[in-house]
Amino acid sequence: MIDASLIWRQRIIIIILFVLIVVTTLVSIRIGYSSLTYERIFQTLFGQGTFKEEFILYSVRLPRITITLLAGMALALSGSMLQSITRNDLADPGIIGINAGAGVAIAIFFLFFPIDAASFAYLIPFAGFIGAFITMVFIYIFSYDKKVGLQPVRFVLVGVGFALAFSGLMVVLISSAERTKVDFIAKWLAGNIWGTDWPFVWAILPWLIILVPYALYAANRLNILGLSDPVAIGVGLSIERERMILLAVAVALAAAAVSVTGGIAFIGLMAPHIAKVLVGPRNQLFIPVAILIGGWLLLFADTVGRNLVEPDGIPAGIMVSLIGAPYFIYLLLRK
């Protein structure tokens, strides 16, 4: 039974986060290379804007904001699930190599497969998922011990090793690629929000529509997996089956996100921790909060980054890393 005061606190925090997202969205629309006043923003939303204002709002700002929010939410949920499944607070899709595996698959798809411009946005999340899932299978195999099961510390260490190996492989791929394609991969590695058109929104949205409700439905199973294996077996849970299904969901969420945003780490690390501090460790309570925190964090990082340095700004992945890396070191020292 969940304490009523915790449920009330969760609802208040969710409302506050919604307000933060709306405010940050308005600021993100307002500022940029071509600025819009708040009065003109609302007039344009109601169909009274000029052609230039409608282009800036509907073709430039809103697709980017939507992609950033969705990707941040997906990464936060992926990190939340990974931490519960592996019982390791340092698990994050960017740290343990899932994002890197997706990136290698995306780079191979982009460099060596014929690309139809009309279907590219919809195929690239599948390419990322294949790479990320294969990576997760290998990490799981190398982290599993028949006597004690999945080892949380080894899981993170093996994942970091895979991330480093894939970084080297990306360098090899870049060295053999055309100049124009190298620019794309370089932007991906920096965590630049590159999928800023509506087709990329429609490409990532179905993944979240299907997987987010499933993750919330499976919250109680995540609670049980977060305990010890004997306890999970004692309540009748098929550990390996549930673990693999939920790992596949976490991998799919991360792959869908990074396929349109590039290699962004630490969102999946920070958002769950902040949510747990606010509402406690129950997945039913902290996952919805973590999802909103992840979306807001990435939107805030992208808004600040793209307006900090003219003309191209600083990639969102670098902005997030400036905050996330010190936090990761703090968690290592604390645990």
N, C-alpha and C positions, 0 to 999 in steps of 0.2 A: 504494500500500500504506500503510495507516494504522499508525503506530507502536503496538505492543502496550501501551506504557506510557500512551499517551493513552487507549486504550480502557479500561484499568484505572482511570485517573483519572476518566473519564466515569462509570463504573459506581459508583465510590465517591461521587461528587458526586450522582448520581441517588438513591442510598440516603439520603444526608444530606438531600436536598430532600424526599424522601418522609417522613422523620421530622419535618422542619420543618412540613410540611403537616399531618400527623397531630396534632402538638402544638398548632399554631395552631387547628386545627379543634376540638380539645377545649377550648381556652381560649375560643374563640368561642361554643361551646355553653354553657360554664360561666357566663360573665358576660353581663349584660344587665339589662333592666328587671326581669325575673323570673329570679333566679339559680337554678342547680342545682348541687349538690355533685357531685364526680366519682363518688362512690359511687352517688348517685341516677341519674346519667347511665347508668352501666353496668347498673344494675338495670332502668331503663326500656328500654334496648336489648334486654334479655332478657325483656321482657314483664311486669316486676314493678313498673311505675310506676303512679302515680295517673293519673286522667283529665287533670288539669291538667299534669302532667309530660309525658305523652304528647303533649298538644296543643302545649306549648312546643317539645318536641324535634322532632316529626314534621311539625307544621303551620307552625311559625315559624322555628326555627333551621336545621334541615337543608336545607329548600328554598333558603333564602338562601345558605347556605354552598356548596351544590352549584352554584347559578347563578354565584356569584362565582368559584369555582374554574374552571368551564368557560369563562366569559367571559374571565378573565385568561389562560387557556391559548390561547384563540382569538386574542386580541389580540397575544400574544407571537409566535405562529406567523405571523400576518399581517405583523407588523413584520419578522420574520426574513426572510420571503420577499421583501418589498418592498425591503429593503436589498440583498439579493443580486441581484434582478432589475434594479434601477435603478443598482446600484453606488454607492449613496449612503448613508453611515452615518447620515444625519439623517432618512431615510425612516421615517415612522410614520403609521399610518392616521388618528390624531387630528390630526397636524400638517399633513398634506398635503391635508386636506379630505374624505377618504373618509367618516369618521364624520359630518362635517357634512352631506354629501350624503345619507347614510342618514337622518340626523335630520330633514332637510327632508321627505323622502319619508314618513317615519313620521308627522310632524306633519300633512301633507296627508291621509294615510290616516285618521288619528285624527279630524281636524276635519271632513272633508267626505264621507267614505264611510260608508254604513250599517254599523254594527258589530254582529256577532252575538257575544255574550259567550262562547259555547262555542268559536268558531273564532278569536277575536281573537288568542290567544297563538300560534297556529300560522301565522296570516297575516302577523303583523307582521314576522317575519324576512324574508319575501319582499318586503314593501314596502321594508324597509331595503336589501335587496340591489339592487332596481331602482334606487333613488336613488343608492346607492354606485357601482354599475356605470356608470351614465350619467355620473356625475362623473369616474370614472376614465378613461372614453373621452375626454372633453374634455381632461382633464389630459394624457393621452398625446398627443393630437393637437397641442396647443399646445407640448409639450415635444420633439416629434420634428422632426428636420431630415433631409431626404432625403440630404444629403451625408455627415453624421456619425452619423446614427441618433438614438437616444434620448440626450438631454443631461441628465445627473444633476442638475446644479445648477439648470437651468431647471425640471426636474421638481418639485423641492421648492418653488421660488419660485412657480411657477404654482399648485401645490397650496395653499400658504399663502394666495395670492390668492383661490382658490375658497373656502377655509375662511372668510375674512373676508366674502366676498360672501354666503355662506349664513347667516352669523351675522346679517347685516342682514335677509335674507329671513325668518329666524325671528322677528325683532322685528316685522316686518310681519304675519306670521301670528298672532302673539300678540295684536297690537293689534286684530285682527278676530275674535277667538275669544271663546267664553263663558268666564265666570270659572272654572267647574269644570275646563274643558279647559285653560285657561291654567296652572293649578296643575300638571297633568301635564307640560306642555311645560317649565315652569320646573324641575321635578324632573329631567327628562331632560337639560336643558342643564347642570345642576349635577353630573351624573354620579351621581345617586342610584340605588342598586340597588332598582329598583321592581318588577321581575318576580320576586316572592318566593313564588310558589306552584308546586306540582308541574307543572301544565300548561306553564309556561314552561321548566321543565327538559326535559320531553319535546319541546318545540318546538325547543330549541337543540341537544339531544343528537345527533339524526341528522346535522346539519351537520358536527359534529366527528367522528362515527364514520366518515363518508365521506371528509371532506377531510383529516383529520390523516394517515391512512395514505397517501393519495395524495401529500401533501407530502413525507413521509419517502421514499416510492418515487422521487420526482422530485428528491431531494437532489443527485444527481450532476449533473443538468441545471442546477440552481441554482448549483453550483460553476462550471460552464462559463460560464453567463450572467454570473457575477460577474467573469469575466475580460473581455478586450476583444472587440469584435464580430469582428475578423479571426480571432482564435483560435477562437471559437465556430463560425464558418463553416468554418474549416480542419478541425475534427473532424466536420463533417457535420451540425451542428445547424441546424435551421430556426429561426432566431432569432425572427422576428416571430411565428410560430405558437406556439412554446413560451412566448414572453414574454406573449402575450395569454392563453393558457390559465392560466399560473401567476398572472398578475395577477388573472384572474377568481376563482381559488381564494382568493387573499389578500383580495380584496374581499368575497367571500362569508363568510369567517371573521370579518372585522371587522364586517360588517353584522349577522350573527347575534348577535355579542356585544353590540354597542351597542343592538340592538333591545330587550334586556331589562335592560341596565345603565345606559343613558344615555350621554351624551357623555364618555367617559373617554379621555384622551390619555396619552402617555408610557410606558404599559406596553409597547407595541410598540417603543419606542425603547430603554428601559433593559434589558429582559430579554435581547435578543440580544447587546448589548454586554457585559453581565456574563457571559453564557455563553461568548462568544468569549475573554474574558480567562481563564476557567477551563479551557477545553478546546481552544482554537484556532479558526481560521476555517472549517474544513471543515463543511459543512452537515450531513453525516451525524452529526457529533459534537455540534455546538452546538445544533441544533434541538431534540432531546429535552430537553436541559438548559434551554434558553430557555422551552420550554412549561411545565415545572414551576416555573421561577422566576416566570414571568408569573402563573400560578395562585396561587402563594404571595404574591406582592407585592400583588395585588388583594385577596386574603383578609385579609392583614395590615392593609392600609389600611382596609378596611371594618370590621374588628374594632375597630381603634383609633378610627376616626372615629365609629362609632355609640355608643361608650361614653365619648367624651371630653366631650361636652356633653349635658346632659339637656334635654328628653326625646327630641328627634329626632336628636341627634348631628350630625356633619359628614359630608356626602356623600363617598363613596369617591373620586369624581372630583377633588374639591378636595384631599383628602389625598394622592392620587397626584401632583397638580400641584405641591404644595408641595415634593415631592422631585424630580419630573421637570423642572420649569422650570429650576432651577439646573444640573441635569445637562445639559440642552439647551444652555444658555449656555456651559457648559464645553466641550462638543463643538464649538460654533461657534468659540470662541476657539482651540481646539487645531487645528482643521482649516481 
